[in-house]
Amino acid sequence: MSDKKHTPEPFGYFKAEPFGWTDCAETDDGAVPLYKKQDIETLMKQLDHLNRLCEFNERTMAELEKQRDELLAALERIRKQQETIGATGNSAWTTADFAIASAKGGA
């Protein structure tokens, strides 16, 4: 393996020629930078911002799923308590049972 640090190619300044682009110096007439450090830094900042948003969304989604599961468990406990005391057939519980099944993907 080589000990040389890899530099992405092409990199630097170029100018348009009739049959393509030619390597040139920054000071040459018609020189165009292929990559500008400022542009790369701006893109890196945007990428960092997007990564932070993704992390936030993942945490938020996990928290929402946990809350949903807790609510479903609470509804399930209440429904079972109602069954124990004989409060079955109530249309509100039929609706709650449907909501529970829907949230679990069963409806």
Buried (B, 14 or more C-beta within 10 A) or exposed (E): EEEEEEEEEEEBBBBEEEEEEEEBEEEEEEBEEEEEEEEEEEEEEEEEEEEEEEEEEEEEEEEEEEEEEEEBEEBBEEBEEBEEEEEEEEEEBEEBBEBBEEBEEEE
